[in-house]
Amino acid sequence: MSSENGQGGRGAEGAPPEQLALIRESVRGAKVPRAKPRTWRGAALAKDRPVARVLVDKGVLHLDRYFDYAVPEELDAEAQPGVRVRVRFGAGRHRVREGRREGGGLIDGFLIERRAESDYSGPLAALAQVVSSEPVLSEELLGLARAVADRYAGSLADVLQLAVPPRSARAERRPSPAPLPAPAAPGTGSWARYEHGAAYLESLASGGAPRAVWNALPGPLWSEELARAVAATLASGRGALVVVPDGRAATRVDAALTELLGEGRHVLLTADAGPEKRYAQWLAVRRGAVRAVVGTRAAMFAPVQDLGLVAVWDDGDDSHSEQHAPQPHARDVLLLRAGLDKCAFLVGSWSCTVEAAQLVESGWARPLVAAREQVRRAAPVVRTVGDDDLARDEAARAARLPTLAWQVVREGLQHGPVLVQVPRRGYVPRLACAQCRAPARCRQCAGPLQAQDADALRCDWCGREESAWHCPECGSFRLRAQVVGARRTAEELGRAFPAVPVRTSGREHVLDTVPGAPALVVSTPGAEPVAEGGYAAALLLDGWAMLGRPDLRAGEDALRRWIAAGALVRPQTERGTVVVVAEPTLRPVQALVRWDPVGHAVRELAERAELGFPPVSRMAAVSGTPTAVAEFLSAVEMPPDAEVLGPVPVPPTQPGRARRPGAPPPGEHWERALVRVPPGSGTALAAALKTAQAARMARGSGEPVRVRVDPPDIG
């Protein structure tokens, strides 16, 4: 029997009485769905301010402006500045019916303001929908996003994609907790170790806006010290924002704040929380329920109300540089926030970047450091092993580790774990002096030299050929290739110490902590776990692998990674020892031995000022196919004091390998030109590049050109 003739086809009329009652009750309880309007054709407009100025979510430069839309009367109450809306974009100029422009596709956007009249004389399309009545875009956040877009020659829509997280309706429906009263001002604690540490906390607690560059002492107390700075700001009735490079650092600051202030006074904004929870926490900050935020790079735009302090930890870490357009750096965004909100600023690290040294040199910020006696007590002993020592060491030639390193490992394992830092694989070898190992650089622009064939040298920045190179340090005419990272280090150490466990921490699996028991911990830079009670010793292997990188920041970055590893080692009062395998006479190695990252940064800043390189100057990188780069540079109306370096070829992307940010697609050959301007012309350069890129996009040019302002890696 078929279902058409049997009971299976009786429908609702043949259903049991209890089922019919359930259906009727469900229908009565269901909300009547409201049809989403398409054009609001013929609908009445709002009586007060019937024009809405909208920023559409189109991250293209030639559309980086506001568009006017009509506000239907039914949406008048919900269509308030800061809410998310949907509009018809691309409506035809001649497709007008009953006073409304029609056509185009639905696109998301933000309602910026309501106006009485429009600058556009023709008929307007109407707002299609108010997605949510939650105002997520405040005037302060909009002003910050515009400042970031102008600085990095990007579009406002792209910045807001980074600043405002995706919507979660369930998170919006949940109320945020009630705000807690301001806590009491914290004690000085370990800030007493710094010469002006107590005064800095007192200024924060009293409502001041001090700006400082903080050179933190080695050890685990940095997270507690950051927490005290946040607590002092909260005690003044203001908000605080702390940006750290990764989730491990965020967890430590989160734990320190919880221990100092208890639950409910701060939120942790990281990607690990998930979209809904993260949006709920973001809303709690936006609504003023929570005034303290700790998070990774994306938290730099957190809408903290009445902002009193912005802080960034380890600003030299690559994780602070955003990879999505317009690729802002967290330190620079917080500097903009400190200027716009007139709040306190704190950049802290075990090391010191050249940008931080420039803040002190210019007088914009004050140094926050400890006395040399305090530094010597807190830092481990640093010993060096150079190439000459390795050449005389028979054991080192056989096992690729010097005798001193073996002795330090053996002695350290008697008291606790030993850290072994091995450079990441993949650093490209370049050329250096064979006698003093100083990197070979161009006499024209100080860029790194590379060998094109057996005889010719060429600059990787400006493309100038160098036929008669000699070392400016020692006068030698001989060159050598830089050292590449060591292999099988973990296996060799495991065979040398068979009774000791060997742990590894790297890209695939990063350890957060390790026990204080004797063990060998082999880690790549940046992935070093924290040992309970600190490491007894540390080995920093193959220093040339980092010092020989073809980059302006090679020495600064190597010192930062070495000091970050050495800061996890016990102080010299507890026999903590660090051995670095690198040429002892080099400046970064000497700065490590003296534990003087600030002095190294100051000297680097002086050299860059002499050469005219960032951060003393502003720089932009333009990359693309040779034809596209040439056309773009010819179309840009450069500032009069702009200087173009290059273009030079960009290393191609190897098939089957991951494409790095800014690298050409596999099979394509790109060139890159560097444009630099002196201080004071950075805004003009960014505006000129943005105008030229917008004109190129409006014409629909086929070949792409990538523009990046203040690139972290310039070769």
C-alpha positions as CSV (number, residue, x, y, z in Angstrom):
1,M,0.0,0.0,0.0
2,S,1.4,3.4,-0.9
3,S,1.6,6.3,1.4
4,E,-0.9,8.3,-0.7
5,N,-3.7,5.8,0.2
6,G,-2.6,4.6,3.6
7,Q,-2.3,6.3,7.0
8,G,1.0,7.7,6.1
9,G,-0.7,10.4,4.0
10,R,-3.4,11.4,6.4
11,G,-1.7,14.8,7.2
12,A,-2.5,17.0,10.2
13,E,-6.3,16.2,9.9
14,G,-5.6,12.6,10.8
15,A,-3.1,13.3,13.6
16,P,-3.9,12.3,17.2
17,P,-5.6,15.0,19.3
18,E,-2.6,15.5,21.6
19,Q,-0.3,16.0,18.6
20,L,-2.7,18.6,17.1
21,A,-2.8,20.4,20.4
22,L,1.0,20.5,20.5
23,I,1.1,21.9,16.9
24,R,-1.4,24.6,17.7
25,E,0.5,25.7,20.8
26,S,3.8,25.8,18.9
27,V,2.2,28.0,16.2
28,R,0.7,30.4,18.8
29,G,4.1,30.7,20.7
30,A,6.2,31.2,17.5
31,K,7.2,34.8,16.7
32,V,5.9,36.1,13.4
33,P,8.9,36.5,11.2
34,R,9.5,40.0,9.9
35,A,10.4,40.2,6.3
36,K,13.7,41.8,5.6
37,P,13.0,44.9,3.5
38,R,14.9,45.2,0.2
39,T,14.6,48.9,-0.8
40,W,11.9,50.5,1.5
41,R,10.2,51.7,-1.7
42,G,7.8,54.4,-0.8
43,A,8.4,54.1,3.0
44,A,8.4,57.2,5.1
45,L,11.8,58.5,6.3
46,A,12.8,59.4,9.8
47,K,11.6,62.9,10.8
48,D,14.8,63.7,12.6
49,R,18.2,63.4,10.8
50,P,16.9,61.2,8.0
51,V,20.4,60.7,6.4
52,A,22.8,58.0,7.7
53,R,26.5,58.2,6.9
54,V,27.8,54.7,6.5
55,L,31.3,53.1,6.2
56,V,30.8,50.0,4.0
57,D,32.9,47.0,4.6
58,K,35.0,47.3,1.4
59,G,38.7,47.3,2.1
60,V,39.7,48.9,-1.1
61,L,41.5,52.3,-1.1
62,H,39.4,54.1,-3.8
63,L,36.3,53.4,-1.7
64,D,37.8,54.5,1.6
65,R,35.1,57.1,2.3
66,Y,31.6,57.4,3.8
67,F,28.4,56.9,1.8
68,D,25.0,58.4,2.6
69,Y,21.8,56.4,2.9
70,A,18.2,57.2,3.8
71,V,16.9,56.2,7.2
72,P,13.4,54.6,7.1
73,E,11.1,55.7,9.9
74,E,10.8,52.1,11.1
75,L,14.6,51.9,11.6
76,D,14.8,55.4,13.3
77,A,15.2,54.1,16.9
78,E,17.7,51.4,16.0
79,A,19.8,53.2,13.5
80,Q,22.2,55.0,15.9
81,P,25.9,55.8,15.4
82,G,28.2,52.9,16.0
83,V,25.8,50.0,15.1
84,R,26.2,47.4,12.4
85,V,24.0,47.8,9.3
86,R,23.5,46.3,6.0
87,V,23.1,48.4,2.9
88,R,22.7,48.0,-0.9
89,F,26.0,48.9,-2.4
90,G,26.4,49.6,-6.1
91,A,22.8,50.7,-6.8
92,G,22.3,52.1,-10.2
93,R,22.2,55.9,-10.6
94,H,19.3,55.6,-13.0
95,R,17.4,52.8,-11.2
96,V,15.2,55.0,-9.1
97,R,11.6,54.1,-8.1
98,E,9.4,56.1,-5.8
99,G,12.3,58.2,-4.6
100,R,14.7,55.3,-3.8
101,R,17.8,54.1,-5.6
102,E,17.5,50.3,-6.1
103,G,19.8,47.5,-7.1
104,G,23.3,46.5,-5.9
105,G,24.2,43.7,-3.5
106,L,23.8,43.6,0.3
107,I,27.0,44.5,2.2
108,D,27.8,45.0,5.8
109,G,28.9,48.4,7.3
110,F,29.0,50.7,10.3
111,L,26.7,53.6,10.8
112,I,29.0,56.5,11.5
113,E,26.6,59.4,12.1
114,R,23.1,60.7,11.4
115,R,22.7,63.9,9.5
116,A,19.9,66.2,8.5
117,E,21.0,66.6,4.9
118,S,23.3,64.7,2.5
119,D,26.1,66.1,0.4
120,Y,24.8,64.0,-2.5
121,S,22.2,65.8,-4.5
122,G,20.5,62.7,-6.1
123,P,18.1,60.2,-4.5
124,L,19.5,57.9,-1.8
125,A,19.2,54.2,-1.3
126,A,17.7,53.3,2.1
127,L,19.3,51.3,4.9
128,A,18.4,47.7,4.2
129,Q,18.7,46.5,7.8
130,V,20.1,47.3,11.2
131,V,21.9,44.1,12.1
132,S,22.2,44.9,15.8
133,S,21.3,47.8,18.0
134,E,24.5,47.2,20.0
135,P,26.8,50.3,19.4
136,V,30.2,48.6,18.8
137,L,32.0,51.5,17.1
138,S,32.6,54.5,19.4
139,E,34.0,57.8,18.4
140,E,37.3,57.0,20.2
141,L,37.7,53.7,18.3
142,L,36.8,55.3,15.0
143,G,39.4,58.1,15.5
144,L,42.1,55.5,16.4
145,A,41.2,53.4,13.4
146,R,41.4,56.4,11.1
147,A,44.8,57.4,12.5
148,V,46.1,53.9,12.0
149,A,44.8,53.8,8.4
150,D,46.5,57.1,7.6
151,R,49.8,56.1,9.1
152,Y,50.0,52.8,7.3
153,A,48.5,54.0,3.9
154,G,45.6,51.6,4.4
155,S,41.8,51.7,4.3
156,L,39.6,52.4,7.3
157,A,37.5,49.3,6.6
158,D,40.5,47.0,6.9
159,V,41.5,48.5,10.2
160,L,38.0,48.1,11.6
161,Q,38.1,44.4,10.6
162,L,41.1,44.1,13.0
163,A,39.5,46.3,15.7
164,V,35.9,45.0,15.9
165,P,35.5,41.2,16.3
166,P,32.8,39.3,14.4
167,R,29.3,39.5,15.9
168,S,27.8,36.8,18.1
169,A,24.1,37.2,18.7
170,R,24.1,35.0,21.8
171,A,26.9,37.0,23.3
172,E,25.1,40.3,22.7
173,R,21.9,39.0,24.4
174,R,23.8,38.2,27.6
175,P,24.2,41.1,30.0
176,S,27.7,42.0,31.1
177,P,28.5,41.9,34.8
178,A,28.2,44.9,36.9
179,P,31.4,47.0,37.2
180,L,33.4,46.6,40.4
181,P,34.6,49.6,42.4
182,A,38.1,50.8,42.0
183,P,40.6,48.7,44.0
184,A,43.1,50.1,46.5
185,A,46.5,51.2,45.2
186,P,49.0,48.3,45.3
187,G,52.3,48.3,47.2
188,T,55.5,48.9,45.4
189,G,56.6,45.3,45.5
190,S,59.4,44.3,43.2
191,W,59.2,47.7,41.5
192,A,61.5,48.9,44.3
193,R,64.3,47.3,42.4
194,Y,64.2,50.1,39.8
195,E,65.5,53.6,40.4
196,H,62.2,55.3,39.6
197,G,59.8,52.3,39.9
198,A,58.0,53.5,43.0
199,A,57.5,57.0,41.6
200,Y,56.1,55.5,38.4
201,L,53.4,53.5,40.3
202,E,52.6,56.5,42.5
203,S,52.0,58.6,39.4
204,L,49.7,56.0,37.9
205,A,47.7,55.7,41.1
206,S,47.3,59.5,41.4
207,G,45.9,59.9,37.9
208,G,49.1,60.9,36.1
209,A,50.2,59.9,32.6
210,P,53.9,59.0,32.9
211,R,55.6,57.5,29.8
212,A,58.5,55.1,30.3
213,V,60.7,52.6,28.6
214,W,61.2,49.8,31.1
215,N,64.3,47.5,31.0
216,A,63.1,44.7,33.1
217,L,65.5,42.7,35.3
218,P,65.9,39.0,34.4
219,G,63.7,36.6,36.2
220,P,60.0,35.7,36.5
221,L,58.8,38.9,38.3
222,W,58.0,40.9,35.1
223,S,54.4,39.7,35.0
224,E,53.8,40.7,38.6
225,E,55.3,44.1,37.9
226,L,53.0,44.6,35.0
227,A,50.1,43.5,37.1
228,R,51.0,46.2,39.7
229,A,51.1,48.9,37.1
230,V,47.6,47.9,35.9
231,A,46.3,47.8,39.5
232,A,47.7,51.3,40.2
233,T,45.9,52.6,37.1
234,L,42.6,50.9,38.2
235,A,43.0,52.5,41.6
236,S,42.8,55.9,40.0
237,G,39.5,55.0,38.4
238,R,40.8,54.6,34.9
239,G,41.3,51.7,32.6
240,A,44.4,49.8,31.5
241,L,45.5,47.8,28.4
242,V,48.4,45.4,28.2
243,V,49.5,43.7,24.9
244,V,51.9,40.8,25.0
245,P,53.4,38.7,22.1
246,D,51.8,35.3,22.7
247,G,49.3,33.3,24.7
248,R,51.9,32.0,27.2
249,A,52.9,35.5,28.2
250,A,49.2,36.5,28.4
251,T,48.5,33.6,30.7
252,R,51.3,34.7,33.1
253,V,50.0,38.3,33.3
254,D,46.5,37.0,33.7
255,A,47.5,34.8,36.6
256,A,49.4,37.7,38.2
257,L,46.4,40.1,37.9
258,T,44.1,37.4,39.4
259,E,46.4,36.9,42.3
260,L,46.7,40.6,42.9
261,L,43.2,41.8,42.3
262,G,40.9,38.8,42.3
263,E,38.4,37.7,39.7
264,G,36.2,40.0,37.6
265,R,38.5,43.1,37.3
266,H,40.1,42.2,34.0
267,V,39.6,40.1,30.9
268,L,42.0,38.0,28.8
269,L,41.6,38.5,25.1
270,T,43.3,35.8,23.1
271,A,42.3,33.6,20.2
272,D,42.2,30.5,22.4
273,A,39.0,31.8,24.0
274,G,36.8,31.1,20.9
275,P,34.7,33.6,18.9
276,E,31.7,33.8,21.2
277,K,33.5,34.0,24.5
278,R,36.0,36.5,23.0
279,Y,33.2,38.7,21.7
280,A,31.4,38.6,25.1
281,Q,34.6,39.7,26.8
282,W,35.1,42.4,24.2
283,L,31.5,43.6,24.9
284,A,32.1,43.7,28.6
285,V,35.0,46.1,28.0
286,R,33.0,48.1,25.5
287,R,30.1,48.5,27.9
288,G,32.4,49.6,30.8
289,A,31.8,46.5,32.9
290,V,35.6,45.7,32.9
291,R,38.3,48.3,32.7
292,A,41.5,46.2,32.4
293,V,42.5,44.1,29.3
294,V,45.4,41.7,28.8
295,G,45.8,40.2,25.4
296,T,47.8,39.4,22.3
297,R,48.2,41.5,19.2
298,A,44.5,41.9,18.4
299,A,43.8,43.4,21.8
300,M,45.7,46.6,20.8
301,F,42.3,48.0,19.6
302,A,40.3,46.9,22.8
303,P,37.7,49.7,23.5
304,V,38.8,50.3,27.1
305,Q,36.8,53.2,28.6
306,D,38.6,56.1,30.2
307,L,42.0,54.7,29.2
308,G,44.8,55.5,31.7
309,L,47.6,53.2,30.7
310,V,48.7,51.3,27.6
311,A,51.6,48.8,27.9
312,V,53.4,46.5,25.6
313,W,55.7,43.7,26.6
314,D,58.7,42.6,24.4
315,D,57.9,45.0,21.5
316,G,60.7,43.5,19.4
317,D,58.9,40.2,19.0
318,D,57.7,39.5,15.5
319,S,54.2,38.5,16.8
320,H,53.4,42.2,17.5
321,S,53.4,42.9,13.7
322,E,50.0,42.3,12.2
323,Q,50.0,40.2,9.0
324,H,46.6,41.5,7.7
325,A,46.3,44.8,5.9
326,P,47.4,47.4,6.6
327,Q,49.8,45.4,8.8
328,P,50.1,47.8,11.9
329,H,52.6,47.1,14.7
330,A,51.1,46.9,18.2
331,R,53.8,49.3,19.7
332,D,52.9,52.0,17.1
333,V,49.2,51.6,17.6
334,L,49.6,52.0,21.4
335,L,51.8,55.0,20.8
336,L,48.9,56.5,18.8
337,R,46.5,55.7,21.6
338,A,48.7,57.3,24.2
339,G,48.7,60.5,22.1
340,L,45.0,60.5,21.3
341,D,43.8,59.5,24.9
342,K,46.6,61.4,26.7
343,C,47.2,58.4,28.9
344,A,50.3,56.7,30.4
345,F,52.6,54.6,28.2
346,L,54.9,51.7,29.2
347,V,57.0,49.6,26.8
348,G,58.9,46.9,28.7
349,S,61.3,44.0,27.8
350,W,64.3,42.2,29.2
351,S,66.0,43.7,26.1
352,C,65.6,47.1,24.4
353,T,64.6,47.8,20.8
354,V,66.0,50.7,18.8
355,E,62.5,52.2,18.6
356,A,62.3,52.2,22.4
357,A,65.7,53.8,22.7
358,Q,64.5,56.5,20.3
359,L,61.6,57.3,22.6
360,V,64.0,58.0,25.4
361,E,66.5,59.8,23.1
362,S,63.8,62.2,21.9
363,G,62.6,62.9,25.4
364,W,59.1,61.6,24.8
365,A,59.6,58.8,27.4
366,R,61.8,58.4,30.5
367,P,64.0,55.4,31.2
368,L,62.9,52.9,33.9
369,V,66.0,50.9,34.7
370,A,67.7,49.3,37.7
371,A,71.2,50.2,39.0
372,R,74.1,48.3,37.7
373,E,74.7,46.6,41.0
374,Q,71.1,45.3,41.0
375,V,71.5,44.1,37.4
376,R,74.7,42.2,38.2
377,R,73.0,40.5,41.1
378,A,70.0,39.4,39.1
379,A,71.7,38.4,35.8
380,P,73.6,35.1,35.3
381,V,77.3,34.8,34.4
382,V,77.8,34.9,30.6
383,R,80.8,33.2,29.1
384,T,81.7,33.2,25.4
385,V,83.2,30.7,23.0
386,G,84.6,32.1,19.7
387,D,85.7,30.5,16.4
388,D,89.3,30.6,17.5
389,D,88.4,28.6,20.6
390,L,86.5,26.1,18.5
391,A,89.5,25.6,16.2
392,R,91.8,24.8,19.1
393,D,89.3,22.5,20.7
394,E,89.6,18.9,19.5
395,A,86.4,17.8,21.3
396,A,84.5,20.7,19.6
397,R,85.6,19.7,16.1
398,A,84.5,16.1,16.7
399,A,81.2,16.9,18.4
400,R,80.4,20.4,17.2
401,L,80.2,21.6,20.8
402,P,83.1,23.2,22.7
403,T,84.6,21.7,25.9
404,L,83.4,24.6,27.9
405,A,79.8,23.9,26.9
406,W,80.1,20.3,27.9
407,Q,81.5,21.3,31.3
408,V,78.7,23.8,31.9
409,V,76.1,21.3,30.9
410,R,77.5,18.6,33.1
411,E,77.8,20.9,36.1
412,G,74.4,22.4,35.6
413,L,72.6,19.0,35.4
414,Q,73.7,18.4,38.9
415,H,71.6,21.3,40.2
416,G,68.6,21.5,37.7
417,P,67.5,21.7,34.1
418,V,69.7,23.1,31.4
419,L,68.4,25.1,28.4
420,V,69.9,24.7,24.9
421,Q,68.9,27.3,22.4
422,V,69.3,26.2,18.8
423,P,68.6,28.7,15.9
424,R,65.7,28.0,13.6
425,R,66.5,26.3,10.4
426,G,66.1,28.3,7.2
427,Y,68.3,31.4,7.9
428,V,69.8,32.4,4.5
429,P,73.6,32.5,4.6
430,R,75.2,35.8,3.4
431,L,78.7,37.1,3.3
432,A,80.9,38.4,6.0
433,C,84.6,39.3,6.5
434,A,86.6,36.1,6.8
435,Q,88.9,37.6,9.4
436,C,86.7,39.7,11.8
437,R,83.3,38.3,10.7
438,A,81.7,41.7,10.3
439,P,78.8,41.5,7.8
440,A,79.6,42.7,4.3
441,R,77.6,45.8,3.5
442,C,77.2,48.1,0.6
443,R,79.1,51.4,0.7
444,Q,76.2,53.2,-0.9
445,C,73.3,52.3,1.3
446,A,74.7,49.9,3.9
447,G,72.6,47.0,2.6
448,P,73.8,43.4,2.7
449,L,76.0,42.1,-0.1
450,Q,75.4,38.8,-1.8
451,A,77.4,36.9,-4.4
452,Q,75.8,36.6,-7.9
453,D,78.6,34.5,-9.3
454,A,82.2,33.6,-8.5
455,D,83.5,37.2,-8.9
456,A,80.6,39.7,-8.7
457,L,79.0,41.2,-5.5
458,R,75.7,43.1,-5.5
459,C,73.7,44.9,-2.8
460,D,70.4,43.3,-1.9
461,W,68.8,46.7,-1.2
462,C,69.9,49.1,-3.9
463,G,71.2,46.7,-6.5
464,R,74.6,48.4,-6.8
465,E,77.5,46.1,-7.8
466,E,80.6,46.1,-5.6
467,S,83.8,45.2,-7.4
468,A,86.5,46.2,-4.8
469,W,85.0,45.4,-1.4
470,H,87.2,45.5,1.7
471,C,86.2,45.2,5.3
472,P,85.9,48.7,7.0
473,E,86.6,47.1,10.4
474,C,89.9,45.3,9.8
475,G,90.8,46.0,6.1
476,S,90.6,42.4,5.0
477,F,89.7,41.6,1.4
478,R,88.5,38.0,2.1
479,L,84.9,36.9,2.4
480,R,83.2,33.9,3.9
481,A,79.7,32.5,4.0
482,Q,77.7,33.0,7.2
483,V,77.2,29.9,9.5
484,V,73.9,28.0,9.2
485,G,72.1,26.5,12.2
486,A,73.4,23.2,13.7
487,R,71.7,19.9,13.1
488,R,71.0,16.9,15.3
489,T,71.8,18.9,18.4
490,A,69.1,17.2,20.5
491,E,70.2,13.7,19.3
492,E,73.9,14.4,20.1
493,L,73.1,15.7,23.6
494,G,70.9,12.7,24.2
495,R,73.7,10.3,23.3
496,A,76.2,12.3,25.4
497,F,73.9,12.2,28.5
498,P,72.0,9.0,28.2
499,A,70.6,9.1,31.7
500,V,69.2,12.6,31.4
501,P,65.7,13.2,29.8
502,V,65.8,15.5,26.8
503,R,62.7,17.7,26.1
504,T,62.2,19.7,22.9
505,S,60.2,22.9,22.4
506,G,59.6,24.4,19.0
507,R,57.1,25.3,16.3
508,E,55.3,22.0,16.3
509,H,55.1,21.6,20.1
510,V,55.8,24.5,22.4
511,L,56.2,23.7,26.1
512,D,55.0,26.3,28.6
513,T,56.8,25.0,31.7
514,V,59.2,22.3,32.7
515,P,59.9,20.8,36.1
516,G,62.9,21.8,38.1
517,A,64.5,18.3,37.9
518,P,67.7,17.8,35.9
519,A,66.9,17.6,32.2
520,L,68.1,19.0,28.8
521,V,65.6,21.3,27.2
522,V,66.4,22.0,23.5
523,S,64.4,24.9,22.2
524,T,64.2,27.3,19.2
525,P,64.3,31.0,20.0
526,G,61.0,32.3,21.3
527,A,59.8,28.8,22.4
528,E,61.8,28.5,25.6
529,P,59.7,27.1,28.4
530,V,59.9,28.5,32.0
531,A,61.6,26.1,34.4
532,E,60.5,25.9,38.0
533,G,63.1,27.7,40.0
534,G,65.0,28.8,36.9
535,Y,67.5,27.0,34.7
536,A,70.8,26.0,36.2
537,A,72.6,26.9,32.9
538,A,71.9,27.8,29.3
539,L,73.8,27.1,26.0
540,L,73.2,29.6,23.1
541,L,74.5,27.7,20.1
542,D,75.6,28.8,16.6
543,G,75.3,32.6,17.2
544,W,76.3,33.3,13.6
545,A,73.1,31.7,12.4
546,M,71.2,34.7,13.8
547,L,74.0,37.4,13.6
548,G,74.5,36.6,9.9
549,R,70.9,37.2,8.8
550,P,70.7,39.6,5.9
551,D,68.6,42.1,7.9
552,L,69.1,45.5,9.5
553,R,67.9,44.1,12.8
554,A,70.0,41.0,12.9
555,G,72.2,42.1,15.8
556,E,69.3,43.6,17.8
557,D,67.2,40.6,17.3
558,A,69.9,38.1,18.2
559,L,70.6,40.0,21.4
560,R,66.9,40.1,22.3
561,R,66.6,36.3,21.8
562,W,69.8,35.6,23.8
563,I,68.7,37.8,26.7
564,A,65.2,36.3,26.7
565,A,66.8,32.9,27.1
566,G,69.4,34.1,29.7
567,A,66.6,35.8,31.7
568,L,65.2,32.3,32.5
569,V,68.5,31.2,34.1
570,R,69.2,31.6,37.8
571,P,71.2,34.6,38.9
572,Q,74.9,34.4,39.4
573,T,74.4,34.3,43.1
574,E,72.9,30.9,42.6
575,R,75.6,29.8,40.1
576,G,73.6,30.4,37.0
577,T,75.7,30.4,33.8
578,V,75.1,31.2,30.2
579,V,77.5,30.1,27.4
580,V,77.1,31.7,24.0
581,V,78.9,30.3,21.0
582,A,79.7,33.4,19.0
583,E,82.6,35.7,18.3
584,P,83.3,37.5,21.6
585,T,84.4,40.8,20.0
586,L,81.0,41.5,18.3
587,R,78.9,44.2,19.7
588,P,75.8,42.1,20.5
589,V,77.9,39.5,22.2
590,Q,79.6,42.1,24.3
591,A,76.3,43.6,25.2
592,L,75.1,40.2,26.4
593,V,78.3,39.7,28.5
594,R,77.7,43.0,30.2
595,W,73.9,42.5,30.2
596,D,73.6,46.0,28.7
597,P,70.8,45.9,26.0
598,V,70.1,49.6,26.5
599,G,73.6,50.6,25.6
600,H,73.5,48.4,22.5
601,A,70.2,49.9,21.4
602,V,71.6,53.5,21.9
603,R,74.6,52.7,19.7
604,E,72.5,51.1,17.1
605,L,70.3,54.1,17.0
606,A,73.3,56.4,16.5
607,E,74.5,54.3,13.5
608,R,71.0,54.3,11.9
609,A,70.8,58.0,12.3
610,E,74.0,58.4,10.5
611,L,72.9,56.0,7.7
612,G,69.4,57.4,7.6
613,F,67.5,54.2,8.3
614,P,64.5,53.5,10.5
615,P,63.4,54.4,13.1
616,V,65.2,57.7,12.4
617,S,63.6,57.8,9.0
618,R,60.3,56.5,7.7
619,M,60.4,53.8,5.1
620,A,58.0,52.0,2.8
621,A,58.4,48.9,0.7
622,V,56.8,48.6,-2.8
623,S,56.9,45.1,-4.3
624,G,55.4,43.5,-7.4
625,T,56.3,42.6,-10.9
626,P,59.1,44.8,-12.4
627,T,56.6,46.5,-14.8
628,A,54.1,47.1,-12.1
629,V,56.6,48.5,-9.6
630,A,58.1,50.8,-12.3
631,E,54.6,52.1,-13.2
632,F,53.6,52.6,-9.6
633,L,56.8,54.6,-8.7
634,S,56.4,56.8,-11.7
635,A,52.8,57.6,-10.7
636,V,53.5,58.5,-7.1
637,E,53.9,62.1,-6.3
638,M,56.7,61.7,-3.9
639,P,57.6,64.2,-1.2
640,P,60.6,66.3,-2.3
641,D,62.9,64.7,0.2
642,A,62.0,61.1,-0.7
643,E,64.7,58.7,-1.8
644,V,64.1,55.5,-3.7
645,L,66.5,52.5,-3.2
646,G,66.4,49.8,-5.8
647,P,64.4,48.1,-7.1
648,V,66.0,44.7,-6.5
649,P,64.7,41.1,-7.0
650,V,62.6,39.5,-4.3
651,P,63.6,35.9,-3.4
652,P,61.1,33.7,-5.3
653,T,58.7,31.3,-3.4
654,Q,59.8,27.8,-3.9
655,P,57.1,25.4,-5.1
656,G,55.6,23.3,-2.4
657,R,56.7,25.7,0.4
658,A,54.5,28.0,2.4
659,R,54.3,31.5,1.0
660,R,55.7,34.1,3.4
661,P,53.8,37.4,3.9
662,G,54.8,39.7,1.1
663,A,56.5,37.0,-1.0
664,P,55.5,36.6,-4.6
665,P,53.2,33.7,-5.7
666,P,55.0,30.5,-6.8
667,G,56.4,30.9,-10.3
668,E,56.4,34.7,-10.3
669,H,59.4,37.0,-10.1
670,W,58.9,40.2,-8.2
671,E,61.0,43.2,-7.4
672,R,61.0,45.5,-4.4
673,A,61.9,49.1,-4.0
674,L,62.4,51.0,-0.7
675,V,61.3,54.6,-0.3
676,R,62.6,56.5,2.6
677,V,61.9,60.0,3.9
678,P,63.5,62.0,6.8
679,P,61.5,62.7,10.0
680,G,58.5,64.8,9.5
681,S,57.7,63.5,6.0
682,G,56.2,60.1,7.0
683,T,52.6,61.3,6.8
684,A,53.1,62.9,3.4
685,L,54.8,59.7,2.1
686,A,51.9,57.5,3.4
687,A,49.3,59.8,1.8
688,A,51.1,59.8,-1.5
689,L,51.4,56.0,-1.6
690,K,47.8,55.6,-0.6
691,T,46.6,58.1,-3.4
692,A,48.6,56.3,-6.0
693,Q,47.4,52.9,-4.9
694,A,43.8,54.1,-4.9
695,A,44.1,55.5,-8.4
696,R,45.6,52.2,-9.6
697,M,42.7,50.2,-8.1
698,A,40.1,52.5,-9.5
699,R,41.5,52.0,-13.0
700,G,41.4,48.2,-12.5
701,S,45.1,47.6,-13.2
702,G,45.7,43.9,-13.5
703,E,49.1,43.4,-11.9
704,P,49.1,43.9,-8.1
705,V,51.5,46.1,-6.2
706,R,52.0,45.5,-2.5
707,V,52.8,48.6,-0.4
708,R,53.9,48.3,3.2
709,V,54.8,51.2,5.4
710,D,57.5,50.7,8.0
711,P,58.2,47.0,7.1
712,P,59.8,45.1,10.0
713,D,62.2,43.3,7.6
714,I,64.1,45.4,5.0
715,G,66.8,42.9,4.2
